[in-house]
Amino acid sequence: MEFKYPIKTRAVWWERDQVCWIDTRRLPFEEVIVCTSDPGRMAKAIIDMEVRGAPAIGVAAALAVAAYARSIEDRSLSEFVEHVNKAIDMLWRTRPTAHNLFWALKRIRNKLDKAKRTASSSAEAAKALVDEALKIMREDIEANIRLGEYGARLIEDGDVILIHCNAGALATAAFGTVGGILRVAWYQGKRIKVITTETRPVLQGARLNTWEYTREGIPVTLITDNAAAYIIRKGLVNKVLVGADRITREGYVVNKIGTYGIALAAKRHNIPFYVAAPTSTIDLESSIDDVVIEERDPEEVRRVLGKYLITMPDIPVINYAFDVTDPDLVTAIITEKGIVYPPYQENLRKIIGS
Amino acid sequence: MEFKYPIKTRAVWWERDQVCWIDTRRLPFEEVIVCTSDPGRMAKAIIDMEVRGAPAIGVAAALAVAAYARSIEDRSLSEFVEHVNKAIDMLWRTRPTAHNLFWALKRIRNKLDKAKRTASSSAEAAKALVDEALKIMREDIEANIRLGEYGARLIEDGDVILIHCNAGALATAAFGTVGGILRVAWYQGKRIKVITTETRPVLQGARLNTWEYTREGIPVTLITDNAAAYIIRKGLVNKVLVGADRITREGYVVNKIGTYGIALAAKRHNIPFYVAAPTSTIDLESSIDDVVIEERDPEEVRRVLGKYLITMPDIPVINYAFDVTDPDLVTAIITEKGIVYPPYQENLRKIIGS
């Protein structure tokens, strides 16, 4: 596949009729690449967070079904359809709240249903599934590029940009949302620098952002999460750029825990606080009152890298995975359809309808 | 020594003519107690941060000189004075910016100078040094108790209090400043709960606060640093209580990195933000423009517990040990002489003069 910009880092891709991914849990210590045609192996990869980030998961699941389909294309069509349907069902159950996962698997299932009626062979049906999965992957990357181009308009030469968690290539098929903006700005020749929080408890900043942006050549500096407000106070960054897991119709931004505190500091010191999010993240059906923040395993906080105990073994923990940032703290929301400014209640509706 | 309240946890103490301390680096995993009469061993303990927290360091150094003095009290007076002076010099050089250290060693040196002129034996001189060191320790604990009693007036039954870093018994000879307030409130029968940040990079919250307050019986819950703002937003705490390393004449509070971000969130959600600090922390000579924030070893951020690498080995790091909180974010400053409210420029001067 050819794209407008070089694609140096991929979270998940298609290679010799298999789906391949980089195991993000082992970054930046080891670059472990896994390829498979076994949908059970991909289910494990999603459950164990070898692949993480909603868009990356959706693409990975679609490619996994396609690879499996190709591997059994010598079976009878009825047997083929039965087995592929089972694979879709299994992948569907891996992450109960991953909208992109369901959306991608629905697209694959629709193609399968169509092939069941019209295909003359399993090989023809498999080809249709592979084409659809590759299309899902291409669309994700192209949307990130468009989002990146919109966002890069807001980035100036010499900017130092604070980021939090990983919304880069490693959270999508490639290029990323926050990552897309940074990349386009970089390819445009803007000499930007990035400061990333470490992003406890899972350390996506320390592990993934450092690796991903160093690989791209973009200078990246690491801070502890609790240094963000002081870094902003000292004027060491002049913009904040974060991703989003969900945006409500009023413009409340649900994103990785820690986002809200950064937004408060950005507001206090009058620097822009930008949110990069594909329009699929904007949920016009949901209000802030509907948002339930996931609480995750206390062991994530008690340990580091899933291994090393840093506190008393049984200490009570509160471990919200995400927080909520109020619309008044958000300077703009950057999507693949354009940049949305306040009032969000009105303008989010417009961009979705556009 | 008898005090008004039970002293369950000590950072440093006197036992059988030796100075003893708990190695805070190994808490909460191991309770390692070390006792010595060797001032070189104490110098190492201070440099390596086995003993940390400005008041604790001052008391530890004074007790170490006293223990050494007692161990060489059979020497001639002139030899005794020469050796003790050398021990003081060595301890003086352990931490270049620790005001409490110099202040405590000066008091010991004054006693030594006096003994040199008036004592009839080394044993008599040694006794004078031991008495002075024990007095320094007693004064520290009594000041913390007074500070605790003032602060406890602000604490109500049922309060859930957010704390950051350790300003507890483990940062003083005993009882603590923030720890003093929590303890007095607890002994008064107020059913308080504590939520502590983990306090990266050195994890004083995760390691020391959990251990110290669990030992006291006070319920303590652990969060990541980046969860503080959201915990406040959700109303899960109703007061913030932090220590201070230095307070300028205008009321700017220099404290552990992360304090500023918590103060911003407390302000946004209108909950009190209290600072517990002995008057020795208030520096009427210094203005915010004079404050230089210490930048520490990048390895503190790249690793956890001084061992486990969490990022790329050579990634650039910014590691400010402290940050600055503006006076307008501080509800009150609690000292051993009373509670100081704004305007701080005026009222800090008054309390120091009182």
Interface residues (C-beta under 8 A of the other chain):
Chain A: P28 F29 H164 I195 T197 E198 T199 R200 P201 L203 A206 R207 T210 W211 T214 P219 V220 T221 L222 I223 T224 D225 N226 A227 A228 A229 Y230 I231 R233 L236 I257 G258 Y260 G261 L264 A265 R268 V301 R302 V304 L305 K307 Y308 L309 I310 T311 M312 I315 P316 V317 I318 N319 Y320 D323 V324
Chain B: P28 F29 H164 I195 T197 E198 T199 R200 P201 L203 A206 R207 T210 W211 T214 P219 V220 T221 L222 I223 T224 D225 N226 A227 A228 A229 Y230 I231 R233 L236 I257 G258 Y260 G261 L264 A265 R268 V301 R302 V304 L305 K307 Y308 L309 I310 T311 M312 I315 P316 V317 I318 N319 Y320 D323 V324
